[in-house]
Amino acid sequence: MSQTNSKYNDFIVKGFIISALVWGVASMSVGVLAAFQMVYPELNFTRYFTFGRIRPLHTNAAIFGFALSIIFATAYHLIQRLCRVRIWSDLLAKIHFGLYNLTIVLAAITLPLGLNQSKEYAELEWPLDLLIVVWFSIFLINFLATIFTREEKQLYAAIWFYIASFVTIPILFIVNNLSIPVSFSKSYSIFSGVYDANIQWWYGHNAVAFVLTTPILGIDVLLLSKTYKTTNL
């Protein structure tokens, strides 16, 4: 069955592609500066741009700005075509896009200011953690609702990889970031000592798996299917 592009919401797909380009260039630029600072320490010329502050800015922008933008773009593109329906809510998609990019902008401001939980890949303080939970929940509702209202009877394997990622990521993120706020800009983890370290790297390793690996496998499955013409999509 052929479908015209007008049936689908490709505006949101293009938006996340543009986000990926912007945050990709930004993260690589900060990464280059951090690399030069290791060779030329005099480049640590201000406390706001010392290596210790821009290194987490680089990793967060690369993983959660660049890579996650690509994953969201492909998720919105594929779920509509694999389910043969428009995304369940255009409004929720727009809210997701806006809040997501707002979070990255706020991260780019707060990390150089030294507002940091000191947990790798989970440096952002609790107000931004809550914002992330909000927009990821909005996205997950929209994604699953599209699946439940699909016109395609078959649920393609690629979708299962995305489901695995989008169901697991919130669990990892919420558990690792459970904390007690002491001010608007500071909080302390509810875990301590070796328990905190275990939870942190349970999150860290699985974040790499379910953010940077599983969704890519979903893309690969569909790409191989289309390449070898085992699907009519």
Buried (B, 14 or more C-beta within 10 A) or exposed (E): EEBEEEEBBBEBBEBBBEBBEBBBEBBBEBBEBBBEBEEEEEBBEEEEBBBEBBBBBBBBBBBBBBBBBBBBBBBBBBBBBBBBBBBBBEEBBBBBBEBBBEBBEBBBEBBBEEBBBEBBBBBBBBBBBEBBBBBBEBBBBBBBBBBEEBEBEEEBEBBBBBBBBBEBBBEBBBEBBEBEBEEEBBBEBEBEEEEBEEBBBEBBEBBEBBBBEBBBBBBEBBEEBEEEEEBEB
